[in-house]
């Protein structure tokens, strides 16, 4: 389902009106072109809340910060006054406890824009690590042993991500073909376990297409 359609439906649904549209977003190079074009959507951005799927425990000014990377792209005049709820204050991972409290206000997300790593990870949910699958799992997990630097991260749990109506995976590069095939055959990988309540879609673009 298109991003604009989700937002417009929420704003115009008279039978079941929703005050806000809640969208989970991820860092990385693949979704950046999408974020760059968000300002072209003629919608009321004041009712849209963006939530990070995961964050690296680095200062907010660091090039590895998902918040910095995404905020610099979507902080354009035409998108204001959108809300971007950050996971991390750039000083202490413990600050993410506040994120957990705020998350309790969101029972169901409308959309999650996620990526998939070559090892099948999504957000900062890596194979072999705790994923937070059960219904009583914490909404936010601490990661101290990420196989990709930096080692310390914060991530939404699998259970929390799956409380989303529409899941959209954005994947690019020929190196991702093998992992996409493994996910489509339901191999036991973190990304394979992400399921939208209504739809789950993978958009895959190979290089030079």
Backbone torsions as a table, in degrees:
resi	resn	phi	psi	omega
1	UNK	NA	138.5	-178.2
2	UNK	-68.2	148.2	179.5
3	UNK	-58.9	-45.9	-178.5
4	UNK	-61.3	-41.5	-178.7
5	UNK	-60.3	-42.7	-180.0
6	UNK	-61.9	-47.1	-177.8
7	UNK	-65.5	-46.9	-178.4
8	UNK	-63.3	-41.9	179.3
9	UNK	-60.6	-40.7	179.3
10	UNK	-65.3	-38.2	-176.3
11	UNK	-78.4	-22.0	-174.6
12	UNK	-110.9	-3.7	-177.7
13	UNK	-73.8	104.1	-177.5
14	UNK	-77.9	-26.3	-178.9
15	UNK	-75.7	-35.1	-179.0
16	UNK	-139.4	70.3	-176.3
17	UNK	-66.0	140.9	177.5
18	UNK	-118.2	133.3	-177.9
19	UNK	-69.0	-40.9	-177.0
20	UNK	-131.9	154.9	170.7
21	UNK	-107.2	122.8	-175.7
22	UNK	-108.6	120.4	-174.6
23	UNK	-124.1	125.3	174.1
24	UNK	-86.2	131.8	179.2
25	UNK	-128.7	154.0	-177.6
26	UNK	-120.2	159.1	174.5
27	UNK	-84.8	-168.6	-178.5
28	UNK	105.3	163.7	-175.5
29	UNK	-76.2	-30.6	-174.2
30	UNK	-63.2	-45.1	-177.2
31	UNK	-80.1	-10.9	-176.0
32	UNK	-54.2	-45.9	178.5
33	UNK	-58.6	-30.4	176.8
34	UNK	-68.5	-47.3	-179.4
35	UNK	-62.2	-35.3	-179.1
36	UNK	-65.0	-22.5	-177.2
37	UNK	-102.7	1.0	-178.1
38	UNK	-58.9	-33.5	-177.3
39	UNK	-64.9	-15.4	179.3
40	UNK	-77.3	-15.5	179.3
41	UNK	-80.0	122.1	-177.7
42	UNK	-87.7	83.7	-179.7
43	UNK	-134.8	169.6	177.5
44	UNK	-84.5	98.0	-175.6
45	UNK	-72.6	-13.4	-179.5
46	UNK	-66.2	-17.5	-179.2
47	UNK	-102.4	9.0	-176.7
48	UNK	-106.4	127.2	176.3
49	UNK	-112.7	127.1	175.1
50	UNK	-100.4	136.2	179.8
51	UNK	-126.1	135.6	177.3
52	UNK	-74.6	137.6	175.8
53	UNK	-75.4	-34.9	178.7
54	UNK	-160.8	165.1	179.7
55	UNK	-148.8	148.6	174.8
56	UNK	-88.2	142.2	-179.1
57	UNK	-81.5	73.7	178.8
58	UNK	-133.1	161.5	176.5
59	UNK	-55.8	148.9	-177.8
60	UNK	-61.9	-20.8	179.3
61	UNK	-87.5	-3.2	-177.1
62	UNK	-76.8	145.1	-178.7
63	UNK	-64.6	-19.5	178.5
64	UNK	-83.6	-5.7	-177.6
65	UNK	-72.3	120.3	176.4
66	UNK	-62.7	-38.9	-179.5
67	UNK	-59.3	-48.5	-179.2
68	UNK	-61.7	-47.1	-177.7
69	UNK	-58.8	-45.9	-176.6
70	UNK	-77.3	-42.6	-176.1
71	UNK	-61.9	-38.2	179.7
72	UNK	-63.2	-28.0	-178.2
73	UNK	-83.9	-44.4	-173.4
74	UNK	-92.5	-7.5	179.8
75	UNK	-81.2	70.0	178.6
76	UNK	-116.6	155.1	-173.9
77	UNK	-53.5	-42.9	-174.8
78	UNK	-68.7	-14.6	-179.6
79	UNK	-94.0	-15.6	-178.6
80	UNK	-69.3	145.4	5.0
81	UNK	-103.1	72.8	174.9
82	UNK	-67.0	165.1	178.2
83	UNK	-118.5	131.0	179.4
84	UNK	-121.4	104.6	-177.1
85	UNK	-88.1	115.1	-175.4
86	UNK	-86.0	147.7	180.0
87	UNK	-81.2	-24.3	-160.2
88	UNK	-147.0	136.8	-178.1
89	UNK	-88.4	4.5	178.0
90	UNK	82.0	2.9	-177.4
91	UNK	-117.8	-47.3	-176.4
92	UNK	-143.3	133.2	178.3
93	UNK	-61.7	-23.5	-179.7
94	UNK	-61.2	-25.1	-179.0
95	UNK	-61.6	-19.2	-179.4
96	UNK	-66.1	-14.0	175.9
97	UNK	-60.8	-33.6	176.6
98	UNK	-65.6	-35.1	177.8
99	UNK	-62.4	-40.6	179.5
100	UNK	-61.5	-39.9	-179.9
101	UNK	-64.9	-42.3	-179.9
102	UNK	-67.3	-37.3	-179.3
103	UNK	-60.9	-27.8	-178.4
104	UNK	-61.8	-19.5	179.4
105	UNK	-77.2	-13.9	-177.8
106	UNK	-108.1	106.9	178.7
107	UNK	-78.8	-39.6	-178.9
108	UNK	-139.0	129.5	173.1
109	UNK	-84.2	153.4	179.6
110	UNK	-85.0	-36.5	-175.6
111	UNK	-152.5	144.8	172.0
112	UNK	-128.6	124.6	176.0
113	UNK	-103.7	112.2	-172.2
114	UNK	-127.0	161.8	173.1
115	UNK	-113.3	176.4	177.8
116	UNK	-135.5	127.8	178.0
117	UNK	-84.7	166.6	-178.5
118	UNK	-63.8	-19.3	177.7
119	UNK	-95.4	2.9	179.2
120	UNK	90.8	8.8	178.5
121	UNK	-81.0	157.7	172.3
122	UNK	-142.5	150.9	-166.7
123	UNK	51.0	-131.5	171.5
124	UNK	-116.2	40.6	174.9
125	UNK	-98.4	102.0	-173.6
126	UNK	-102.3	149.5	176.4
127	UNK	-55.7	136.2	178.8
128	UNK	89.3	-12.1	179.0
129	UNK	-98.8	167.3	173.8
130	UNK	-63.9	130.6	-178.6
131	UNK	-104.9	-17.4	-177.0
132	UNK	70.6	54.5	-174.7
133	UNK	-83.8	-30.6	-172.5
134	UNK	-74.3	160.5	-177.5
135	UNK	-66.9	-19.7	179.1
136	UNK	-103.6	15.0	177.5
137	UNK	-69.8	154.1	174.7
138	UNK	-64.6	149.2	179.3
139	UNK	-70.6	-31.8	-177.9
140	UNK	-121.2	131.6	179.6
141	UNK	-112.7	146.1	174.3
142	UNK	-95.2	133.9	178.8
143	UNK	-116.3	119.1	-178.9
144	UNK	-108.9	-2.8	-174.5
145	UNK	-138.1	44.8	178.8
146	UNK	-60.0	132.0	178.0
147	UNK	-68.8	-14.3	175.4
148	UNK	-112.1	135.6	179.4
149	UNK	-68.4	149.5	-3.7
150	UNK	-76.2	154.0	-174.7
151	UNK	-68.8	-34.8	-176.1
152	UNK	-92.4	127.1	-177.6
153	UNK	-146.3	170.3	173.0
154	UNK	-128.1	140.9	-178.0
155	UNK	-146.9	150.0	169.4
156	UNK	-66.6	144.3	177.9
157	UNK	-74.4	161.5	177.5
158	UNK	-60.0	-41.7	-179.8
159	UNK	-60.1	-41.4	-179.3
160	UNK	-69.8	-42.3	178.3
161	UNK	-61.5	-38.1	-178.5
162	UNK	-72.7	-5.5	172.4
163	UNK	-88.2	50.2	-176.8
164	UNK	-132.5	135.4	-179.2
165	UNK	-66.4	-49.5	-174.5
166	UNK	-125.4	121.7	176.9
167	UNK	-103.3	129.1	178.3
168	UNK	-124.3	111.2	174.8
169	UNK	-91.4	128.7	174.6
170	UNK	-112.0	117.7	-174.5
171	UNK	-132.9	139.2	178.9
172	UNK	-143.0	156.9	177.0
173	UNK	102.7	137.1	-177.8
174	UNK	-63.8	-24.7	-179.7
175	UNK	-68.9	-15.5	-178.1
176	UNK	-89.3	-5.4	-175.7
177	UNK	-59.1	-44.1	-177.8
178	UNK	-62.6	-45.1	-176.9
179	UNK	-69.4	-32.4	176.3
180	UNK	-63.2	-43.1	178.2
181	UNK	-61.6	-39.5	-179.2
182	UNK	-68.0	-36.9	179.0
183	UNK	-69.3	-39.8	-179.5
184	UNK	-67.0	-21.5	175.9
185	UNK	-93.9	11.8	175.2
186	UNK	62.3	35.6	174.2
187	UNK	-63.6	152.6	-175.8
188	UNK	-73.4	85.4	-179.6
189	UNK	-133.8	153.7	-179.7
190	UNK	-53.2	-47.0	-177.9
191	UNK	-65.0	-29.3	179.5
192	UNK	-67.2	-23.7	-175.6
193	UNK	-90.6	-4.2	177.9
194	UNK	-82.5	119.7	-177.1
195	UNK	-134.9	121.9	175.6
196	UNK	-71.6	149.9	179.5
197	UNK	-65.1	-27.2	-179.1
198	UNK	-120.2	-47.5	-179.5
199	UNK	-141.5	150.6	172.1
200	UNK	-136.0	118.4	-173.7
201	UNK	-128.3	138.1	174.5
202	UNK	-113.7	119.6	171.8
203	UNK	-101.7	116.7	-176.1
204	UNK	-119.1	123.0	179.3
205	UNK	-120.0	117.0	176.0
206	UNK	-78.9	161.6	179.8
207	UNK	-64.7	148.0	176.9
208	UNK	66.7	21.8	175.1
209	UNK	-95.5	NA	NA
